[in-house]
């Protein structure tokens, strides 16, 4: 299959060195996966520069190289395509190689700090329930119609993205909903895709270990909306102060949603309890099993997106009432002893505060909130003290523990979290590094009617320690302890 002509059509080539015709049957940006029919793209990554692996890729037999700078050593029988930006070229080439599948789908991207997984998954559930073959890219899992595929990244690399989308198209999918991370935008993983629309959820403190400054983080998110086409839509949460900033240079049709002020899509919480909440969405009543202001915003994003994609309002409202909770997102477990546990993925100060505020709006006098929370290792350290401060301010008791320490000492992480706790509040805090023991302690301290919040890991079924992932599921631990303690009362 000759790919040379198409390659020039897919991405701008500044210089061609080698054969005027070349064919390849696969693309790679990892020299370890190169074969005799590979096109190798030398991408400059965060930690590694693919240009240093050009020789290795050629030794493995690749037939062509895409790079920004030609190697000093000349190579025979290898074609070089010199481009300005190899990361951008990779995304564009991957899209073209797989037949531009995003153009054959109604692809909607969801970006923001919190809510991406919930919104994308709700949309997948909604459209599947309406009878549409639908695809999903999310932190929890990817789906091609009903077929589940394990997810390794919030947003996969361009080759994986386009390969899976090609499979979606071949399987008859009409729609695809995708989480779009700030890393993916910055690394141009989604640059070769055509989006029918984009959703902005919110922007709070996160990923500063990668972006370094909040302004850089904001610009990364904004870049997604800067590149939406005129025929697309941009659905923006204007309850977030950065909402309209996102679309300052956006060519797409701009629509807004809010639970606080006038917007194209507006909601009001009428009633809320642990079983769910009654909402008014654009003056229409709907019952949903989700609770909390943040979920009211998430549901509005889903409603607005479905309407913008052409679905009848009454069918969308009916579909919203049938949605189920996303794994590890405000997932409740009840003990026979009258204790409620909430497992949530909240791993940023804002997300944690939202969950705690939601619980506090529902819990009754005499009911205590015991929060178990940690912070991930090898990630943004500046949010650690803020996570602890938020937990302590909104909880009756707090147990600081290990999350995914990765290569860091979990005791050091907890010590850094404690820096956010005022001395007068330290009486409310206990530090238990072993996460299972921390959860067990919270369950033992809880009395009938109390609520336990276990935050940070949500759907994850592992704990990463010193580079090794050990099986660990907060929900399994809670169920196990609840079964052991059901005879206490």
C-alpha positions as CSV (number, residue, x, y, z in Angstrom):
1,X,0.0,0.0,0.0
2,X,1.7,3.2,-1.2
3,X,1.5,5.9,1.5
4,X,3.9,8.6,0.2
5,X,1.4,10.8,-1.6
6,X,-1.1,10.6,1.2
7,X,1.6,11.5,3.7
8,X,2.2,14.8,2.0
9,X,-1.6,15.4,2.0
10,X,-1.9,14.6,5.7
11,X,0.9,16.8,7.0
12,X,3.2,19.5,5.8
13,X,6.6,18.1,4.7
14,X,9.4,20.6,4.5
15,X,12.0,18.3,3.0
16,X,12.0,14.8,1.5
17,X,15.2,12.8,1.5
18,X,15.4,9.3,-0.1
19,X,13.1,7.4,-2.4
20,X,10.4,9.3,-4.1
21,X,8.0,6.4,-3.4
22,X,7.7,4.5,-0.2
23,X,5.1,2.2,1.3
24,X,4.5,1.3,4.9
25,X,1.8,-0.8,6.7
26,X,2.1,0.6,10.2
27,X,3.1,3.7,12.2
28,X,5.2,3.8,15.3
29,X,6.7,6.4,17.6
30,X,8.4,3.8,19.8
31,X,11.5,2.2,18.3
32,X,10.9,-1.0,20.3
33,X,7.8,-1.7,18.2
34,X,9.2,-1.0,14.7
35,X,9.1,-3.7,12.0
36,X,10.2,-3.9,8.4
37,X,7.1,-2.1,7.1
38,X,7.0,0.7,9.7
39,X,7.0,4.5,9.4
40,X,8.8,5.8,12.5
41,X,7.9,9.2,13.8
42,X,10.6,10.8,16.0
43,X,8.6,12.8,18.6
44,X,10.2,15.0,21.2
45,X,8.6,13.9,24.5
46,X,8.6,15.2,28.0
47,X,11.5,12.9,29.1
48,X,12.7,11.3,25.9
49,X,13.5,12.7,22.4
50,X,12.5,10.2,19.7
51,X,15.3,11.6,17.5
52,X,17.8,9.7,19.6
53,X,16.2,6.5,18.6
54,X,16.3,7.0,14.8
55,X,19.3,4.7,14.4
56,X,17.6,2.0,16.4
57,X,14.4,2.3,14.4
58,X,16.4,2.0,11.2
59,X,18.3,-1.0,12.5
60,X,15.0,-2.7,13.3
61,X,14.1,-2.3,9.6
62,X,11.7,0.7,9.3
63,X,11.4,2.0,5.8
64,X,10.7,5.7,6.5
65,X,11.3,8.3,9.2
66,X,9.4,11.5,10.1
67,X,11.6,13.9,12.0
68,X,12.2,17.6,12.7
69,X,16.0,17.3,12.2
70,X,17.9,15.0,9.9
71,X,20.5,12.8,11.6
72,X,24.1,13.7,11.0
73,X,24.8,10.2,9.6
74,X,23.3,9.4,6.2
75,X,21.3,6.3,5.6
76,X,20.6,4.5,2.3
77,X,17.3,2.8,1.5
78,X,15.5,4.9,4.1
79,X,13.2,7.9,3.3
80,X,13.2,10.9,5.6
81,X,10.3,13.3,5.9
82,X,11.4,16.5,7.6
83,X,8.5,18.4,9.4
84,X,8.2,21.4,11.7
85,X,6.5,19.6,14.5
86,X,6.7,15.8,14.7
87,X,4.1,15.5,17.4
88,X,1.6,17.3,15.2
89,X,2.6,15.3,12.2
90,X,2.1,12.0,14.1
91,X,-1.5,13.0,15.0
92,X,-2.2,14.1,11.4
93,X,-0.6,11.0,9.8
94,X,-2.3,8.6,12.2
95,X,-5.7,10.2,11.3
96,X,-5.0,9.9,7.6
97,X,-3.5,6.4,7.8
98,X,-6.7,5.0,9.4
99,X,-9.0,6.8,6.9
100,X,-9.8,9.9,9.1
101,X,-12.3,8.0,11.2
102,X,-13.2,11.0,13.4
103,X,-14.8,12.6,10.3
104,X,-17.2,9.6,10.1
105,X,-18.3,9.9,13.7
106,X,-20.1,12.6,15.7
107,X,-17.1,13.1,18.0
108,X,-17.5,15.2,21.2
109,X,-14.5,16.0,23.5
110,X,-14.9,16.7,27.2
111,X,-12.2,18.7,28.9
112,X,-11.7,20.4,32.3
113,X,-10.3,19.5,35.7
114,X,-13.2,17.6,37.1
115,X,-16.3,15.9,35.6
116,X,-14.8,14.6,32.4
117,X,-15.2,10.9,33.1
118,X,-18.8,11.3,34.4
119,X,-20.0,13.4,31.5
120,X,-18.4,11.3,28.8
121,X,-19.7,8.1,30.4
122,X,-23.2,9.6,30.9
123,X,-23.3,10.5,27.2
124,X,-22.1,7.0,26.2
125,X,-24.9,5.5,28.4
126,X,-27.5,7.9,27.1
127,X,-26.8,7.3,23.5
128,X,-26.5,3.6,23.9
129,X,-29.9,3.5,25.7
130,X,-31.4,5.4,22.7
131,X,-30.3,2.7,20.4
132,X,-27.2,4.2,18.9
133,X,-24.0,2.4,18.4
134,X,-21.6,4.5,20.5
135,X,-17.9,4.7,21.3
136,X,-16.3,6.0,24.5
137,X,-12.8,7.0,25.5
138,X,-12.5,7.5,29.3
139,X,-10.2,7.2,32.3
140,X,-12.1,4.1,33.5
141,X,-12.5,2.2,30.2
142,X,-12.9,2.5,26.5
143,X,-15.9,1.1,24.6
144,X,-16.6,0.2,21.0
145,X,-20.3,-0.2,21.2
146,X,-20.9,-2.7,24.0
147,X,-17.3,-4.1,23.7
148,X,-15.1,-2.9,26.6
149,X,-11.4,-2.2,26.1
150,X,-9.0,-1.5,29.0
151,X,-7.9,2.2,29.3
152,X,-4.3,3.0,30.1
153,X,-4.5,6.8,29.7
154,X,-7.3,9.3,30.0
155,X,-6.7,10.2,26.3
156,X,-4.7,7.6,24.3
157,X,-1.8,8.4,21.9
158,X,-2.8,9.4,18.3
159,X,-2.1,6.0,16.8
160,X,-4.3,4.2,19.4
161,X,-7.0,6.8,19.2
162,X,-7.4,6.6,15.5
163,X,-7.0,2.8,15.4
164,X,-9.8,2.4,17.9
165,X,-12.0,5.0,16.2
166,X,-11.5,3.1,12.9
167,X,-12.8,0.0,14.7
168,X,-15.7,2.1,16.0
169,X,-16.6,3.2,12.5
170,X,-16.3,-0.4,11.2
171,X,-18.5,-1.6,14.0
172,X,-21.2,0.9,13.0
173,X,-20.7,3.5,15.7
174,X,-22.3,6.9,14.9
175,X,-21.2,8.8,18.0
176,X,-18.1,8.9,20.1
177,X,-17.5,10.7,23.4
178,X,-14.0,11.3,24.6
179,X,-12.2,12.7,27.7
180,X,-9.6,15.2,26.5
181,X,-6.8,15.7,29.0
182,X,-4.6,18.8,29.2
183,X,-1.6,16.5,28.6
184,X,-3.2,15.2,25.4
185,X,-3.9,18.8,24.2
186,X,-0.4,20.0,25.0
187,X,1.2,16.9,23.3
188,X,-1.1,17.3,20.3
189,X,-2.6,13.8,20.6
190,X,-6.0,15.1,19.4
191,X,-4.6,17.5,16.7
192,X,-5.6,15.2,13.8
193,X,-9.2,14.8,14.9
194,X,-12.4,16.5,13.8
195,X,-14.8,17.2,16.7
196,X,-18.5,17.8,16.3
197,X,-18.4,19.6,19.7
198,X,-16.4,20.3,22.8
199,X,-17.5,20.6,26.5
200,X,-15.7,22.6,29.2
201,X,-16.5,21.5,32.8
202,X,-14.3,23.6,35.1
203,X,-10.7,24.6,35.8
204,X,-9.1,24.1,39.2
205,X,-5.7,23.3,40.8
206,X,-4.2,20.2,39.1
207,X,-1.3,18.9,37.0
208,X,1.1,21.7,37.9
209,X,3.8,19.1,38.1
210,X,3.5,18.9,34.3
211,X,2.3,22.4,33.3
212,X,4.3,24.2,36.0
213,X,1.9,27.2,36.1
214,X,-1.8,27.6,36.3
215,X,-1.7,29.9,33.3
216,X,0.0,27.2,31.2
217,X,-2.6,24.7,32.3
218,X,-5.4,27.1,31.3
219,X,-3.8,27.7,27.9
220,X,-3.6,24.0,27.3
221,X,-7.3,23.6,27.9
222,X,-8.1,26.7,25.9
223,X,-6.1,25.3,23.0
224,X,-8.7,22.6,22.5
225,X,-11.5,25.2,21.9
226,X,-9.2,27.4,19.8
227,X,-9.0,24.6,17.2
228,X,-12.7,23.7,17.0
229,X,-14.2,24.2,13.6
230,X,-16.9,26.7,12.8
231,X,-19.5,24.0,12.2
232,X,-18.8,22.5,15.7
233,X,-20.3,23.6,19.1
234,X,-18.5,24.7,22.3
235,X,-20.6,24.0,25.4
236,X,-19.2,26.0,28.4
237,X,-19.9,25.9,32.1
238,X,-20.2,29.6,32.9
239,X,-20.4,28.9,36.7
240,X,-16.6,28.6,36.4
241,X,-14.8,31.9,36.1
242,X,-12.6,30.6,33.3
243,X,-15.6,29.4,31.3
244,X,-15.8,32.3,28.8
245,X,-12.0,32.6,28.7
246,X,-12.0,29.2,27.0
247,X,-13.9,30.5,24.0
248,X,-12.3,33.9,23.5
249,X,-10.8,32.7,20.2
250,X,-13.3,30.0,19.4
251,X,-14.8,29.8,16.0
252,X,-17.4,27.2,17.0
253,X,-21.1,27.9,18.0
254,X,-20.9,28.8,21.7
255,X,-23.5,27.6,24.2
256,X,-23.6,27.8,28.0
257,X,-24.8,25.9,31.0
258,X,-25.2,27.0,34.6
259,X,-26.9,26.2,37.9
260,X,-26.4,29.8,39.2
261,X,-27.3,32.2,36.4
262,X,-29.0,32.6,33.1
263,X,-27.7,30.3,30.4
264,X,-28.8,28.3,27.4
265,X,-29.1,25.3,29.6
266,X,-30.1,25.9,33.3
267,X,-30.8,23.6,36.2
268,X,-32.1,24.0,39.8
269,X,-31.9,21.4,42.5
270,X,-35.4,20.9,44.0
271,X,-34.7,18.1,46.4
272,X,-31.6,16.1,47.3
273,X,-30.9,12.9,49.2
274,X,-28.4,10.0,49.1
275,X,-30.8,8.1,46.7
276,X,-30.8,10.9,44.1
277,X,-32.1,14.4,43.4
278,X,-35.0,16.1,41.7
279,X,-34.0,18.7,39.2
280,X,-35.6,21.4,37.1
281,X,-33.7,21.5,33.7
282,X,-34.9,24.3,31.5
283,X,-38.2,24.2,33.6
284,X,-38.7,20.5,33.1
285,X,-38.7,18.2,36.1
286,X,-36.5,15.1,36.1
287,X,-35.4,12.6,38.8
288,X,-31.8,11.4,38.7
289,X,-29.9,8.9,40.9
290,X,-27.0,11.4,41.0
291,X,-26.6,14.0,43.8
292,X,-24.7,17.2,44.3
293,X,-24.3,20.5,42.5
294,X,-21.4,19.2,40.6
295,X,-23.5,16.4,39.2
296,X,-26.3,18.8,38.4
297,X,-23.7,20.6,36.2
298,X,-22.6,17.3,34.7
299,X,-26.2,16.4,33.8
300,X,-26.7,19.8,32.3
301,X,-23.6,19.3,30.1
302,X,-25.0,15.9,29.0
303,X,-28.5,17.4,28.3
304,X,-27.1,20.4,26.4
305,X,-24.8,18.2,24.3
306,X,-27.6,15.7,23.3
307,X,-29.9,18.6,22.3
308,X,-27.1,20.3,20.3
309,X,-26.5,16.9,18.6
310,X,-30.2,16.9,17.5
311,X,-32.0,14.7,20.0
312,X,-35.5,15.7,21.1
313,X,-35.6,17.3,24.6
314,X,-38.2,15.0,26.1
315,X,-36.3,11.9,25.0
316,X,-33.1,13.3,26.5
317,X,-34.8,14.1,29.8
318,X,-36.3,10.6,30.0
319,X,-32.8,9.2,29.3
320,X,-31.3,11.3,32.1
321,X,-33.6,9.7,34.6
322,X,-32.3,6.2,33.6
323,X,-28.6,6.9,33.9
324,X,-26.5,5.0,36.4
325,X,-23.6,6.1,38.5
326,X,-20.1,5.9,37.1
327,X,-17.7,3.5,38.8
328,X,-15.9,5.3,41.7
329,X,-17.8,8.6,41.3
330,X,-19.8,9.3,44.4
331,X,-20.5,5.5,44.6
332,X,-22.4,4.7,47.8
333,X,-22.2,1.5,49.9
334,X,-24.4,0.8,52.9
335,X,-23.7,-1.4,55.9
336,X,-26.3,-3.4,57.8
337,X,-25.2,-1.4,60.8
338,X,-26.6,1.9,59.3
339,X,-23.3,3.4,58.1
340,X,-23.0,4.9,54.6
341,X,-19.7,4.9,52.7
342,X,-19.0,7.1,49.7
343,X,-16.2,6.2,47.3
344,X,-15.1,9.0,45.0
345,X,-12.2,9.7,42.7
346,X,-11.8,13.2,44.0
347,X,-8.0,13.8,43.9
348,X,-8.0,17.6,43.6
349,X,-8.9,20.2,46.3
350,X,-11.9,21.4,44.3
351,X,-13.3,18.0,43.6
352,X,-12.8,16.9,47.2
353,X,-14.6,20.1,48.4
354,X,-17.5,19.5,46.1
355,X,-18.0,15.9,47.4
356,X,-17.7,17.0,51.0
357,X,-20.1,19.9,50.5
358,X,-22.6,17.6,48.8
359,X,-22.5,15.1,51.8
360,X,-22.8,18.0,54.3
361,X,-25.9,19.3,52.5
362,X,-27.6,15.9,53.0
363,X,-26.3,14.6,56.4
364,X,-28.5,15.2,59.4
365,X,-27.7,16.6,62.9
366,X,-25.8,13.9,64.9
367,X,-24.4,12.3,61.8
368,X,-20.6,12.5,61.5
369,X,-18.5,12.6,58.3
370,X,-15.3,10.7,58.5
371,X,-13.0,11.3,55.5
372,X,-10.2,9.0,54.4
373,X,-7.9,10.7,51.9
374,X,-4.3,10.8,50.6
375,X,-2.4,12.3,47.7
376,X,-0.6,10.7,44.8
377,X,3.2,10.5,44.7
378,X,5.3,11.9,41.8
379,X,2.5,14.4,41.0
380,X,1.7,18.0,41.8
381,X,3.0,18.5,45.4
382,X,1.4,21.9,45.9
383,X,-2.1,20.5,46.2
384,X,-1.2,18.2,49.1
385,X,-1.6,20.7,52.0
386,X,-4.7,22.1,50.3
387,X,-6.3,18.6,50.1
388,X,-5.8,18.1,53.8
389,X,-7.1,21.6,54.7
390,X,-10.3,21.0,52.6
391,X,-10.9,17.6,54.2
392,X,-10.4,18.9,57.8
393,X,-12.6,22.0,57.3
394,X,-15.6,19.9,56.1
395,X,-15.3,16.7,58.1
396,X,-15.9,15.6,61.6
397,X,-12.8,13.4,61.6
398,X,-10.0,12.9,58.9
399,X,-7.7,10.0,58.4
400,X,-4.7,10.9,56.2
401,X,-3.3,7.9,54.4
402,X,-1.5,6.6,51.3
403,X,-2.9,7.0,47.8
404,X,-0.6,5.8,45.0
405,X,2.7,6.8,46.5
406,X,4.5,5.6,43.3
407,X,8.3,6.2,43.9
408,X,7.8,8.5,46.9
409,X,7.8,7.7,50.6
410,X,4.1,7.8,51.6
411,X,5.0,9.2,55.1
412,X,6.6,12.2,53.4
413,X,3.4,12.8,51.4
414,X,1.3,12.6,54.5
415,X,3.7,15.0,56.3
416,X,3.3,17.5,53.4
417,X,-0.5,17.2,53.6
418,X,-0.4,17.9,57.4
419,X,1.2,21.3,56.6
420,X,-2.2,22.4,55.4
421,X,-3.9,21.6,58.8
422,X,-4.0,24.4,61.4
423,X,-2.6,23.4,64.8
424,X,-6.0,23.9,66.4
425,X,-7.6,21.3,64.0
426,X,-4.9,18.6,64.3
427,X,-7.0,17.0,67.1
428,X,-9.4,15.9,64.3
429,X,-6.7,14.2,62.2
430,X,-5.0,10.8,62.5
431,X,-2.4,9.6,60.1
432,X,-2.5,5.9,59.1
433,X,-0.2,5.1,56.2
434,X,-1.6,1.7,55.4
435,X,-4.7,2.5,53.3
436,X,-6.6,-0.7,54.3
437,X,-6.0,0.0,58.0
438,X,-7.1,3.6,57.4
439,X,-10.4,2.5,55.9
440,X,-10.8,-0.1,58.6
441,X,-10.3,2.5,61.3
442,X,-12.9,4.8,59.8
443,X,-15.4,2.0,59.7
444,X,-14.7,1.1,63.3
445,X,-15.1,4.7,64.4
446,X,-18.3,5.2,62.5
447,X,-21.6,4.9,64.5
448,X,-25.1,4.3,63.1
449,X,-26.0,7.0,60.7
450,X,-22.5,8.3,60.1
451,X,-21.0,8.8,56.6
452,X,-17.5,7.6,55.6
453,X,-15.9,9.3,52.5
454,X,-13.0,7.4,51.0
455,X,-11.5,9.7,48.4
456,X,-8.8,9.8,45.8
457,X,-8.8,6.4,44.0
458,X,-12.4,5.8,43.0
459,X,-12.6,3.2,40.3
460,X,-8.9,2.2,40.5
461,X,-8.4,-1.4,41.5
462,X,-4.7,-1.1,42.3
463,X,-2.2,0.8,44.5
464,X,1.1,1.7,42.9
465,X,4.1,1.4,45.2
466,X,7.7,1.7,44.0
467,X,6.7,1.1,40.4
468,X,4.6,-2.0,41.2
469,X,0.8,-2.1,41.0
470,X,-0.7,-4.2,43.8
471,X,-4.4,-5.1,43.6
472,X,-6.3,-2.7,45.8
473,X,-10.0,-1.6,45.5
474,X,-11.5,0.8,48.0
475,X,-14.9,-0.6,47.4
476,X,-13.8,-4.2,48.0
477,X,-12.1,-3.2,51.2
478,X,-15.2,-1.4,52.5
479,X,-17.5,-4.3,51.6
480,X,-15.2,-6.7,53.4
481,X,-15.0,-4.6,56.5
482,X,-18.8,-4.0,56.5
483,X,-19.4,-7.7,56.4
484,X,-17.0,-8.3,59.3
485,X,-18.6,-5.5,61.4
486,X,-22.3,-6.2,60.7
487,X,-22.7,-7.9,64.1
488,X,-21.5,-4.9,66.1
489,X,-24.9,-3.4,66.9
